[in-house]
Amino acid sequence: MWDIYFLTTTLKVDFDRKIIKMVDKKIYDYNLNKNKFKRRIKDTVSTLEEKGKEALKREMVRFLPRSYRIIFENRYSEILKICEGILNRIISS
């Protein structure tokens, strides 16, 4: 989740057709089909709605230094909403 948030808000990467094409290639690389991938994303979005803040907190503890975690811990809900929106855009394409 942090990667998606960072790419879209800090680096301003837009999930345009070129990015969707790259996602399609990754789906193929992982031996998935688009329907399976979409089901996985739907499951992920459902999990985010239920347990997102706890999952993001665990991810932040594993990968980011404490100073960054302190800065962003009050924004976990916002970060999750942004990620949910992006995942839903990918499903729709």
C-alpha positions as a printed NumPy array, in Angstrom:
array([[  0.   ,   0.   ,   0.   ],
       [  2.788,   2.386,   0.86 ],
       [  4.351,   1.875,  -2.589],
       [  1.1  ,   2.731,  -4.365],
       [  0.627,   5.792,  -2.177],
       [  4.216,   6.973,  -2.666],
       [  4.162,   6.459,  -6.433],
       [  0.916,   8.355,  -6.935],
       [  1.251,  11.182,  -4.413],
       [  4.982,  11.846,  -4.187],
       [  6.218,  10.818,  -7.627],
       [  2.914,  11.785,  -9.303],
       [  2.716,   8.586, -11.361],
       [ -0.654,   8.447, -13.093],
       [ -2.217,   5.059, -13.719],
       [ -2.745,   5.675, -17.417],
       [ -2.955,   3.142, -20.267],
       [  0.823,   2.638, -20.235],
       [  0.781,   1.653, -16.559],
       [ -2.28 ,  -0.569, -17.073],
       [ -0.404,  -2.317, -19.901],
       [  2.524,  -2.918, -17.517],
       [  0.103,  -4.347, -14.945],
       [ -1.322,  -6.638, -17.636],
       [  2.208,  -7.878, -18.369],
       [  2.824,  -8.55 , -14.665],
       [ -0.443, -10.483, -14.484],
       [  0.86 , -12.699, -17.276],
       [  4.32 , -12.967, -15.622],
       [  2.664, -14.353, -12.475],
       [  0.653, -16.889, -14.495],
       [ -2.656, -15.234, -13.65 ],
       [ -5.475, -14.261, -15.909],
       [ -7.196, -10.884, -15.68 ],
       [-10.288, -12.311, -13.95 ],
       [ -8.223, -13.994, -11.218],
       [ -6.237, -10.811, -10.761],
       [ -9.407,  -8.729, -10.464],
       [-10.798, -11.148,  -7.868],
       [ -7.584, -10.828,  -5.877],
       [ -7.778,  -7.045,  -6.004],
       [-11.437,  -7.13 ,  -4.914],
       [-10.404,  -9.338,  -1.998],
       [ -7.598,  -6.913,  -1.179],
       [ -9.976,  -3.951,  -1.21 ],
       [-12.362,  -5.84 ,   1.078],
       [ -9.501,  -6.625,   3.438],
       [ -8.422,  -2.98 ,   3.407],
       [-11.91 ,  -1.911,   4.391],
       [-11.91 ,  -4.363,   7.304],
       [ -8.313,  -4.444,   8.518],
       [ -6.487,  -1.846,   6.462],
       [ -5.117,   0.377,   9.172],
       [ -3.591,  -2.55 ,  11.069],
       [ -2.119,  -4.041,   7.881],
       [ -0.647,  -0.715,   6.809],
       [  0.807,  -0.165,  10.27 ],
       [  2.542,  -3.575,  10.101],
       [  3.892,  -2.746,   6.653],
       [  5.173,   0.63 ,   7.823],
       [  6.943,  -0.954,  10.824],
       [  8.657,  -3.476,   8.556],
       [  9.849,  -1.101,   5.85 ],
       [ 10.043,   2.496,   7.061],
       [ 12.18 ,   4.124,   9.716],
       [ 10.425,   5.326,  12.861],
       [ 10.747,   8.993,  11.851],
       [  8.668,   8.37 ,   8.688],
       [  6.119,   6.296,  10.568],
       [  5.558,   9.128,  13.032],
       [  4.972,  11.58 ,  10.17 ],
       [  2.42 ,   9.38 ,   8.389],
       [  0.636,   7.461,  11.169],
       [ -2.187,  10.026,  11.365],
       [ -2.744,   9.689,   7.602],
       [ -3.244,   5.903,   7.381],
       [ -6.958,   6.253,   6.583],
       [ -6.24 ,   8.759,   3.809],
       [ -3.468,   6.552,   2.409],
       [ -5.811,   3.548,   2.355],
       [ -8.59 ,   5.478,   0.596],
       [ -6.157,   6.578,  -2.115],
       [ -4.947,   2.994,  -2.585],
       [ -8.496,   1.622,  -2.689],
       [ -9.365,   4.133,  -5.399],
       [ -6.363,   3.15 ,  -7.493],
       [ -7.048,  -0.58 ,  -7.113],
       [-10.652,  -0.002,  -8.146],
       [ -9.461,   1.92 , -11.224],
       [ -7.265,  -1.035, -12.174],
       [-10.208,  -3.423, -11.801],
       [-12.347,  -1.185, -14.036],
       [ -9.841,  -1.097, -16.88 ]])
